């Protein structure tokens, strides 16, 4: 199976001016995370796990999740 990359958009805190801002990362989405985002008959997740760079886990508080969009074409590393 081919790896599918996504643009993850999430809320993050900006310490410089004490405000929140939207951030974007290119991620892989584990099956368990995709199920947590798309299945309505399970308990909502408190945190979501994504994979960035060379397999590094990126854990995001579910309340900070904004959107997930599939990337088509060539993916440049971040």
trRosetta pair geometry for C-beta under 8 A, 3 or more apart (Angstrom, degrees):
i j d omega theta_ij theta_ji phi_ij phi_ji
3 28 5.9 -50 -167 -114 109 122
4 28 7.4 116 73 -133 52 75
4 29 7.5 -37 87 33 96 96
4 70 6.2 -34 174 -140 113 105
4 71 7.8 157 178 48 66 76
5 26 5.5 3 -178 -175 120 99
5 27 7.0 144 -156 73 71 30
5 28 6.4 -57 -104 -80 60 65
5 70 7.5 111 85 -160 49 59
5 71 4.3 -30 96 45 98 125
5 75 4.7 62 34 -90 167 153
6 26 7.3 155 77 -154 38 53
6 27 5.5 -33 65 67 88 82
6 28 7.5 122 18 -112 89 21
6 29 5.6 24 12 -28 139 115
6 68 5.0 5 170 -173 139 90
6 69 6.2 148 -162 73 81 36
6 70 5.5 -49 -102 -99 80 42
6 71 6.1 -166 -101 -9 20 88
7 24 5.5 -12 -173 -164 99 112
7 25 7.6 151 -155 75 52 33
7 26 6.3 -35 -97 -96 57 61
7 27 7.9 111 -128 21 13 82
7 67 7.9 10 102 105 90 93
7 68 7.3 162 79 -154 53 42
7 69 4.7 -8 51 59 101 95
7 71 6.0 110 -32 -65 83 97
8 24 6.8 151 77 -154 51 55
8 25 5.0 -16 59 61 105 85
8 26 7.6 162 14 -105 84 11
8 27 4.6 22 -16 11 125 131
8 50 5.8 -21 -62 -113 160 167
8 58 7.9 159 68 101 162 140
8 60 7.6 -165 168 -29 137 160
8 65 7.9 -70 -166 -135 96 80
8 67 7.8 171 -154 89 39 50
8 68 5.7 -6 -105 -107 64 79
9 22 5.7 3 -174 -174 100 109
9 23 7.2 163 -150 81 54 40
9 24 5.2 -21 -96 -96 72 81
9 66 4.3 -70 111 78 92 117
9 67 4.5 12 49 52 115 86
9 68 7.5 -150 23 -68 75 37
9 69 7.6 35 -10 2 107 101
10 22 7.3 150 77 -151 25 63
10 23 5.8 -27 66 62 76 89
10 24 8.0 148 19 -90 68 35
10 25 7.6 -12 17 12 111 102
10 60 5.6 -97 -126 -150 158 141
10 64 4.9 49 -176 138 102 94
10 65 5.7 -44 -111 -110 94 36
10 66 5.4 -176 -100 6 31 95
11 20 5.2 2 -171 179 105 124
11 21 7.4 146 -151 75 60 28
11 22 6.3 -44 -95 -96 54 57
11 23 7.6 111 -141 16 9 85
11 64 4.5 -128 58 -152 87 78
11 66 6.0 118 -33 -51 78 112
12 20 6.8 151 77 -157 32 73
12 21 5.9 -31 66 65 83 77
12 22 7.7 109 19 -136 82 13
12 23 4.6 23 1 -8 129 128
12 64 7.1 68 -71 -166 50 130
13 19 7.8 166 -155 97 58 26
13 20 5.8 -48 -100 -102 51 68
13 21 7.9 99 -149 19 9 77
14 17 5.8 0 116 47 116 80
14 18 7.3 -71 88 -7 75 6
14 19 5.1 -9 54 68 113 70
14 20 6.7 156 6 -121 88 14
14 21 4.8 59 -41 -7 122 116
15 18 7.1 18 -152 -75 33 52
22 66 6.2 -8 -130 -12 105 172
25 50 7.4 123 94 113 127 148
25 52 5.9 -43 168 -105 130 127
25 58 6.7 -133 112 175 163 174
25 78 6.4 -98 -147 11 71 171
26 52 7.3 114 82 -130 60 83
26 71 6.6 12 -134 -39 102 155
26 75 6.0 142 -170 -165 146 115
26 76 7.8 166 -24 72 163 57
26 77 7.6 -139 68 -136 139 34
26 78 5.4 167 28 -27 104 117
27 50 4.0 -17 -168 175 144 125
27 51 6.2 127 -168 61 81 49
27 52 5.5 -50 -106 -78 79 77
27 58 6.5 -102 -112 47 123 136
28 50 6.9 146 68 -174 47 73
28 51 4.1 -24 60 64 101 110
28 52 7.8 -169 19 -69 76 32
29 33 5.2 -125 -169 85 83 121
29 34 5.1 95 138 -60 120 95
29 50 6.1 -36 -99 -121 60 82
29 51 7.7 -147 -63 21 18 87
29 68 6.9 57 -77 -161 144 143
30 33 4.8 92 61 7 81 103
30 34 7.1 -150 95 -5 42 87
30 49 5.8 -4 26 97 131 105
30 50 7.5 -157 2 -114 86 32
30 51 6.6 101 -44 -24 89 108
31 34 5.7 -56 -146 38 33 111
31 35 6.2 35 155 -20 67 105
32 35 5.7 -53 -149 35 30 113
32 36 6.5 33 152 -21 63 105
32 49 7.1 23 83 49 111 117
33 36 5.5 -52 -148 34 34 113
33 37 6.4 27 154 -15 65 107
33 45 7.8 -10 -128 -39 60 176
33 48 5.2 86 -140 -165 107 88
33 49 5.3 -133 -68 61 121 69
33 50 6.5 127 -152 -75 174 61
34 37 5.8 -60 -149 40 31 108
34 38 6.0 -2 163 5 68 118
35 38 6.4 -75 -134 51 25 91
35 39 5.1 4 -180 -7 70 125
35 42 7.4 38 146 19 98 154
36 39 6.9 -42 -100 39 16 98
36 42 7.1 -92 -115 87 58 133
36 44 7.7 89 -171 -157 91 45
36 45 4.1 21 -167 -28 137 133
36 48 6.4 -168 91 -109 140 89
36 62 7.9 -107 150 -107 126 124
37 48 7.2 50 -60 -122 101 133
37 65 7.8 -143 -108 174 108 158
37 68 6.9 3 -167 14 164 146
39 42 5.1 40 111 10 119 111
44 62 6.7 148 159 147 99 163
45 48 5.8 95 112 -74 142 72
45 62 5.1 155 96 -77 83 138
46 61 7.2 -43 158 -147 67 69
46 62 5.7 -142 -178 5 17 120
47 59 5.4 8 173 -177 126 98
47 60 6.6 154 -162 78 73 38
47 61 5.7 -49 -105 -106 77 40
47 62 6.0 -121 -85 -31 19 83
48 59 7.3 156 77 -156 42 52
48 60 4.9 -22 61 64 93 94
48 61 8.0 18 17 109 80 6
48 62 5.5 109 -26 -90 96 73
48 65 6.0 58 10 -71 147 130
49 57 5.9 -39 -156 -155 100 103
49 58 7.4 132 -161 71 50 50
49 59 5.7 -21 -101 -101 68 72
49 60 8.0 179 -81 21 22 74
50 57 7.6 125 72 -162 43 54
50 58 4.5 -30 71 67 94 103
50 59 7.9 -180 26 -79 70 26
50 60 6.6 24 3 -3 111 114
51 55 6.1 -29 -164 -138 113 38
51 56 7.1 134 -160 68 61 41
51 57 6.5 -41 -102 -101 61 46
51 58 7.0 172 -97 15 11 89
52 56 5.3 -40 71 73 80 96
52 57 7.9 50 23 159 82 6
52 58 4.6 57 -8 -31 118 127
52 78 7.3 -49 -167 54 107 124
53 56 4.8 22 55 19 112 114
53 77 7.3 68 -122 -163 60 107
53 78 7.3 -92 -75 63 76 88
60 64 5.6 -122 179 76 96 112
60 65 6.1 106 124 -70 129 82
61 64 4.8 77 71 4 89 109
61 65 8.0 -141 97 -24 50 78
62 65 5.6 -31 -161 -1 46 119
65 68 7.8 -21 -169 -39 107 98
71 75 5.5 78 122 -92 146 104
